[in-house]
Amino acid sequence: MSYTPTRRRMLLSAIGAGVLVSSRKARAATALRFSFERPLDGTTAPFMVAAAGGLFGAEGVTVTMDTAAGSQDAISRVASGASEMALADLNALIRFRDGDTAPAVKAVFVLFDKAPYAVIARRSRGINTLTDVEGKTLGVAEGDLAIRFWPSLAHSNNVNSAKVRFEKISAAVREPILSAGQVDAVTGFSYLSAINLRDRGIPASDLAVLRFADYGCEAYGQAVIVNPKFAADHVDAVSAFLRALIAGVRLANDAPGRAIDDVITRVDGASRDLELERLRVVLKDNIVTDHVKAHGLGSIDAARFRASLQAIAADFKFHKNFTLPDIFDDTMLPPPEQRQIN
């Protein structure tokens, strides 16, 4: 994506940086490595827009991006200092931090106000609502994050888990095995499996996407996390990164079709239509939620956080009593009025 000088000035103004651009350019840029928890796809468009449009550079940060092998790997990279920042599942971070010797890695920005956890099922197999999974076979991939919230979700929705057959599968065959009818449903991320299945020829009318958030799950999803030493030494750089990312989210939300082009240039063999649909789904379901429209991007509600801890505890024995400041640092966020999005 290219930007005219007028467009660039508008973008800088939108992130509250216009009046300080010259002074920022006078300072040496801060370099940082950012890791994504999984391969790039349409959901990473806000980051790609910020990079391609020069928004990180305008804020005085030079960002090198790579991909990790899941949230645990991304968190480990940040904890060790191999990456200064990363995108990872907030609930995976909470579990990580419960370890006795875990470094104090914290989230500084929540991208997914609602977690993308879901049961993706075939209506032709008799599943239309969550209670319909009783008597069915549910495929669960190794390392799946959604299944961690199943005990809490099943309990709150009166689903008898004893009547559900759980079958361990490889993440690589999650969609093919459901497409072939070898299981009745799978757990996973709504923006991944459901869209991938439609790409495999399963009609949308035969897919039931049972989002955990629609059944009372309060969990947040993907968040930007930062190495504690880097955060302490480079507060301004972290704040600058977040300002640029917020501008990228706004651009992706305003013009997803243009934003997705910046993703396609980085992903070999990607389908533009598929990734555009993926981006539109996460913007609507996970990023620009009603809560975000009211309170702005990036923040965490304390009551929701406590509720999510209780949900995690249904599947996990905590050794520490976490409070919100233990996991989330909001001091580097721009003020609420600079995080608004419609």
C-alpha positions in Angstrom: 0.0 0.0 0.0 1.4 3.5 -0.9 0.5 6.7 0.8 0.5 10.3 -0.6 2.1 13.0 1.5 -1.4 14.2 2.5 -2.5 10.7 3.5 0.7 10.3 5.6 0.0 13.5 7.4 -3.5 12.4 8.1 -2.3 9.1 9.5 0.3 10.7 11.8 -2.3 13.1 13.0 -4.7 10.2 13.7 -2.2 8.7 16.1 -1.4 11.9 17.8 2.2 12.2 16.4 2.1 14.9 13.9 3.4 17.7 16.1 6.4 15.7 17.2 7.5 14.0 14.0 10.5 16.2 13.4 11.8 15.6 17.0 11.3 11.9 16.8 13.2 11.7 13.5 16.1 13.5 15.1 16.5 10.7 17.6 18.0 7.4 16.7 15.3 4.8 16.0 14.9 2.0 18.5 15.2 -1.5 16.9 13.0 -4.3 18.1 12.2 -7.9 17.0 8.5 -8.8 17.0 7.3 -12.4 16.8 3.9 -13.6 15.7 2.6 -16.7 17.4 1.7 -18.4 14.1 2.2 -17.9 10.3 1.1 -14.6 8.8 -2.5 -14.4 7.6 -5.2 -11.8 7.1 -5.5 -11.3 10.9 -2.1 -9.7 10.9 -3.1 -6.9 8.6 -2.9 -4.1 11.2 0.8 -4.9 11.7 1.5 -5.2 8.0 -0.3 -1.9 7.2 1.8 -0.2 10.0 5.0 -1.6 8.5 4.3 -1.0 4.9 2.9 2.5 5.5 5.9 3.6 7.4 3.9 4.1 10.6 6.5 2.3 12.9 9.3 4.3 11.3 7.4 7.6 11.8 7.1 6.8 15.5 10.9 6.1 15.8 10.9 2.3 15.9 12.5 -0.1 13.5 10.6 -3.4 13.6 11.8 -6.8 12.4 9.1 -9.4 12.3 9.3 -13.2 12.4 6.9 -16.1 13.3 7.0 -18.5 16.2 5.6 -22.0 16.6 2.6 -21.1 18.7 1.9 -18.9 21.7 4.2 -20.8 24.1 7.1 -20.4 21.7 6.3 -16.6 21.2 6.1 -16.1 25.0 9.3 -18.0 25.5 11.1 -15.9 23.0 10.0 -12.7 24.7 10.9 -14.1 28.2 14.4 -15.0 27.0 14.9 -11.7 25.2 15.2 -13.3 21.8 12.3 -11.1 20.8 11.5 -7.9 22.5 7.7 -8.1 21.7 5.3 -10.6 20.4 1.7 -11.4 19.7 0.4 -14.3 21.9 -2.7 -15.6 23.5 -3.3 -13.8 26.8 -4.5 -16.9 28.5 -1.4 -18.8 27.5 0.6 -16.0 29.1 -1.3 -16.3 32.3 -0.5 -20.0 32.5 3.1 -19.3 31.7 3.4 -16.7 34.4 2.1 -19.1 37.0 5.4 -20.9 36.9 7.7 -20.5 39.9 10.6 -19.0 37.8 8.7 -17.4 35.0 10.0 -13.9 34.1 7.5 -11.1 34.5 6.4 -10.9 30.9 3.3 -8.7 30.6 0.8 -7.8 28.0 0.6 -4.1 27.1 -2.1 -4.1 24.4 -5.1 -6.5 23.8 -5.8 -6.9 20.1 -8.6 -9.5 20.4 -11.1 -8.1 22.8 -12.9 -11.5 22.5 -11.0 -14.7 22.2 -11.6 -16.6 18.9 -12.1 -20.0 20.6 -14.9 -22.0 19.0 -16.4 -25.3 18.2 -16.7 -25.7 14.5 -19.3 -28.4 13.6 -21.2 -29.9 10.7 -24.9 -29.1 10.8 -25.5 -32.2 8.7 -24.2 -34.2 11.7 -26.9 -32.8 13.9 -25.0 -30.0 15.6 -26.6 -26.6 15.7 -26.0 -25.5 19.2 -23.5 -26.2 22.0 -25.7 -28.8 23.7 -25.9 -30.8 20.5 -22.3 -31.9 20.9 -23.5 -34.5 23.5 -23.3 -37.9 21.9 -20.9 -36.6 19.1 -17.2 -36.9 18.5 -15.2 -33.7 19.0 -11.7 -33.5 17.4 -9.1 -31.8 19.6 -5.7 -30.9 18.2 -2.6 -31.1 20.3 -1.8 -27.8 21.9 -5.3 -26.5 21.2 -6.1 -23.4 23.3 -9.9 -23.5 23.0 -10.2 -26.9 24.7 -8.7 -25.3 27.9 -11.9 -23.4 28.4 -14.2 -26.3 27.6 -14.7 -27.4 31.3 -15.9 -23.9 32.3 -17.9 -23.5 29.1 -19.6 -26.9 29.4 -20.5 -26.3 33.0 -22.0 -22.9 32.5 -24.1 -24.1 29.5 -25.3 -27.4 31.0 -23.4 -29.6 28.6 -22.6 -33.1 29.9 -18.9 -33.6 28.9 -19.2 -37.3 29.8 -21.5 -37.7 26.8 -18.9 -36.1 24.4 -16.3 -38.3 22.7 -13.0 -36.4 22.5 -10.6 -37.6 19.8 -7.0 -36.3 19.7 -5.9 -35.2 16.3 -3.0 -33.4 14.6 -3.6 -29.7 14.0 -2.5 -30.3 10.4 -5.5 -32.5 9.7 -8.1 -30.6 11.8 -10.0 -29.3 8.8 -9.5 -32.4 6.5 -10.7 -34.8 9.1 -13.9 -32.8 9.7 -14.4 -32.3 6.0 -14.2 -36.1 5.5 -16.7 -36.7 8.3 -14.3 -38.6 10.6 -15.4 -36.4 13.4 -18.6 -34.4 14.0 -16.9 -31.2 15.2 -13.5 -29.7 16.1 -12.3 -27.1 18.5 -10.1 -24.2 17.3 -10.2 -20.6 16.2 -13.3 -19.4 14.5 -11.4 -17.3 11.9 -9.2 -20.3 11.0 -11.1 -23.6 10.8 -14.5 -22.2 9.6 -13.0 -20.2 6.8 -10.6 -23.0 5.8 -13.4 -25.5 5.7 -15.4 -23.3 3.3 -12.3 -23.1 1.2 -12.3 -26.9 1.1 -15.8 -26.9 -0.3 -18.0 -27.3 2.8 -20.9 -24.9 2.3 -21.5 -22.3 4.9 -25.0 -23.6 5.4 -23.5 -26.8 6.7 -21.2 -25.2 9.2 -22.1 -24.2 12.8 -19.5 -21.9 14.3 -20.2 -22.0 18.0 -18.1 -19.1 19.4 -17.3 -19.5 23.0 -17.8 -15.7 23.5 -21.4 -16.2 22.4 -21.9 -18.7 25.2 -20.6 -16.6 28.0 -16.8 -17.0 27.8 -15.3 -13.8 29.0 -11.7 -14.6 27.9 -9.6 -12.1 26.0 -7.6 -13.4 23.1 -4.4 -12.3 21.3 -2.4 -9.6 23.0 0.9 -7.8 22.5 3.4 -8.8 25.1 6.8 -7.3 25.9 10.1 -8.4 27.5 10.2 -6.8 31.0 13.8 -5.4 30.7 13.0 -3.9 27.3 9.8 -2.3 28.6 11.7 -0.8 31.5 14.6 0.5 29.4 12.5 1.6 26.4 9.1 2.9 27.6 8.9 5.4 24.8 9.6 2.8 22.1 6.8 0.5 23.4 4.4 3.4 23.5 5.5 4.4 20.0 4.9 0.8 18.7 1.4 0.8 20.2 0.5 4.1 18.6 1.5 2.8 15.2 -0.3 -0.4 15.7 -3.5 1.5 16.7 -3.2 3.5 13.5 -2.8 0.2 11.6 -5.9 -1.3 13.2 -7.9 1.8 12.1 -6.6 1.6 8.6 -7.4 -2.1 8.3 -10.9 -1.5 9.7 -11.6 1.4 7.4 -10.3 -0.3 4.2 -9.8 -4.0 4.7 -9.5 -4.6 1.0 -6.5 -2.3 0.7 -5.0 -3.5 4.0 -5.0 -7.2 2.9 -2.7 -6.4 0.0 0.1 -5.7 2.5 -0.4 -9.2 3.9 -0.5 -10.9 0.5 2.9 -9.5 -0.5 4.4 -11.3 2.5 2.6 -14.7 2.2 3.5 -16.9 -0.7 0.5 -18.5 -2.4 -2.1 -16.8 -0.2 -5.6 -16.4 -1.5 -6.6 -12.7 -1.4 -10.3 -13.5 -1.1 -9.7 -16.0 1.7 -7.5 -13.7 3.7 -9.8 -10.8 3.2 -12.7 -12.8 4.6 -10.5 -13.8 7.5 -9.6 -10.2 8.3 -13.2 -9.1 8.1 -14.3 -11.9 10.4 -11.8 -11.0 13.2 -12.5 -7.3 12.9 -16.2 -7.9 13.5 -16.0 -10.7 16.0 -12.8 -10.2 17.9 -11.2 -6.7 17.5 -13.8 -4.0 17.0 -16.4 -5.3 19.5 -19.1 -3.2 21.3 -16.8 -2.9 24.3 -14.0 -1.6 22.1 -16.3 0.9 20.4 -17.2 2.2 23.8 -13.9 2.2 25.6 -11.2 2.1 22.9 -8.7 -0.4 21.7 -6.2 -2.3 23.8 -7.5 -2.2 27.3 -8.7 -4.9 29.8 -11.8 -4.7 32.1 -10.8 -5.8 35.6 -14.1 -7.7 36.2 -13.8 -9.6 32.9 -10.2 -10.4 33.8 -11.3 -12.0 37.1 -14.0 -13.9 35.3 -11.5 -15.3 32.8 -9.2 -16.4 35.6 -12.1 -18.3 37.1 -12.7 -20.0 33.8 -9.1 -21.0 33.4 -9.1 -22.4 36.9 -11.7 -25.0 35.9 -9.0 -26.7 33.9 -5.8 -25.4 35.7 -4.6 -25.3 39.3 -3.1 -21.9 40.0 -0.2 -21.5 42.3 -0.3 -17.7 42.3 -3.1 -15.3 43.0 -2.9 -13.0 40.0 -4.4 -9.5 39.9 -4.7 -7.5 36.6 -1.5 -5.5 37.1 0.5 -8.7 37.4 -0.4 -9.6 33.8 -1.3 -6.4 32.1 0.5 -3.0 32.1 -1.6 -0.2 30.7 0.9 2.6 31.5 2.3 2.6 27.9 -1.1 2.8 26.2 -2.2 6.1 24.7 -5.1 7.8 26.5 -8.6 6.5 25.7 -9.5 9.3 23.4 -6.5 8.3 21.2 -7.6 4.7 21.1 -11.2 5.2 19.8 -12.4 3.3 16.8 -15.8 2.9 15.2 
